[in-house]
Amino acid sequence: MLSPQIIEIEQKLRECSLEDKKWLLEQLTKQLDLNCEIIREKEQNSSIFPLEPHKTYDLPTPYNSFGAAEILMQALTKEENELK
């Protein structure tokens, strides 16, 4: 549903000249482009930076993963033997 302000503006626009309407249309287009750019940046930032500030996260690394090299070597040897 349209707001009363928009309906009032539309009624006033009927009395405006074509040049004034074109100018207003250009201004609205610029504002819409700016709003779309802001929304795009927010969406991009939320997908790039999903982490919350001041919160700690566990980051798995190979450090202190004793035996990982042995398991990897076994997998590589098994695959190598299967290829022969």
C-alpha positions as CSV (number, residue, x, y, z in Angstrom):
1,M,0.0,0.0,0.0
2,L,1.3,3.4,-0.9
3,S,1.9,5.9,1.8
4,P,-0.1,9.2,1.8
5,Q,3.1,11.1,1.1
6,I,3.7,9.3,-2.1
7,I,0.1,9.8,-3.2
8,E,0.5,13.5,-2.5
9,I,3.8,13.7,-4.4
10,E,2.2,12.0,-7.4
11,Q,-0.6,14.5,-7.4
12,K,1.8,17.4,-7.3
13,L,3.9,15.8,-10.1
14,R,1.0,16.1,-12.4
15,E,1.4,19.9,-12.2
16,C,5.2,19.8,-12.9
17,S,6.8,20.5,-16.2
18,L,8.4,17.7,-18.2
19,E,11.9,19.1,-17.4
20,D,11.1,19.0,-13.7
21,K,9.9,15.4,-14.0
22,K,13.0,14.4,-16.0
23,W,15.2,16.0,-13.3
24,L,13.3,14.2,-10.5
25,L,13.6,10.9,-12.4
26,E,17.3,11.3,-12.7
27,Q,17.7,12.1,-9.0
28,L,15.6,9.1,-8.0
29,T,17.6,6.9,-10.4
30,K,20.8,8.1,-8.8
31,Q,19.5,7.4,-5.3
32,L,18.3,3.9,-6.3
33,D,21.7,3.1,-7.8
34,L,23.4,4.3,-4.6
35,N,21.0,2.3,-2.4
36,C,21.6,-0.8,-4.6
37,E,25.4,-0.3,-4.3
38,I,25.2,-0.1,-0.5
39,I,23.0,-3.2,-0.3
40,R,25.5,-5.0,-2.6
41,E,28.4,-4.0,-0.4
42,K,26.6,-5.2,2.7
43,E,25.8,-8.6,1.1
44,Q,29.4,-8.9,-0.1
45,N,30.8,-8.0,3.4
46,S,28.5,-10.5,5.1
47,S,29.6,-13.3,2.8
48,I,33.3,-12.3,3.1
49,F,33.3,-11.6,6.8
50,P,30.9,-14.1,8.4
51,L,33.0,-14.0,11.6
52,E,31.8,-12.2,14.6
53,P,34.1,-9.7,16.3
54,H,35.5,-10.6,19.7
55,K,34.6,-14.3,19.3
56,T,37.2,-17.1,19.2
57,Y,37.1,-19.8,16.6
58,D,39.0,-23.1,16.4
59,L,41.1,-23.4,13.3
60,P,42.2,-26.9,12.5
61,T,45.8,-27.1,11.3
62,P,48.3,-29.9,10.7
63,Y,50.4,-28.9,13.7
64,N,50.4,-31.4,16.5
65,S,48.6,-33.8,14.3
66,F,51.0,-36.7,15.0
67,G,50.4,-39.6,12.7
68,A,48.9,-37.5,9.9
69,A,52.0,-37.9,7.7
70,E,51.9,-41.7,8.2
71,I,48.2,-41.9,7.2
72,L,48.9,-39.8,4.2
73,M,51.8,-42.0,3.2
74,Q,49.7,-45.1,3.5
75,A,47.0,-43.6,1.3
76,L,49.5,-42.6,-1.3
77,T,51.2,-46.0,-1.3
78,K,47.8,-47.7,-1.6
79,E,46.8,-45.5,-4.5
80,E,50.2,-46.1,-6.1
81,N,49.8,-49.8,-5.8
82,E,46.3,-49.7,-7.3
83,L,47.6,-47.9,-10.3
84,K,50.2,-50.6,-11.1
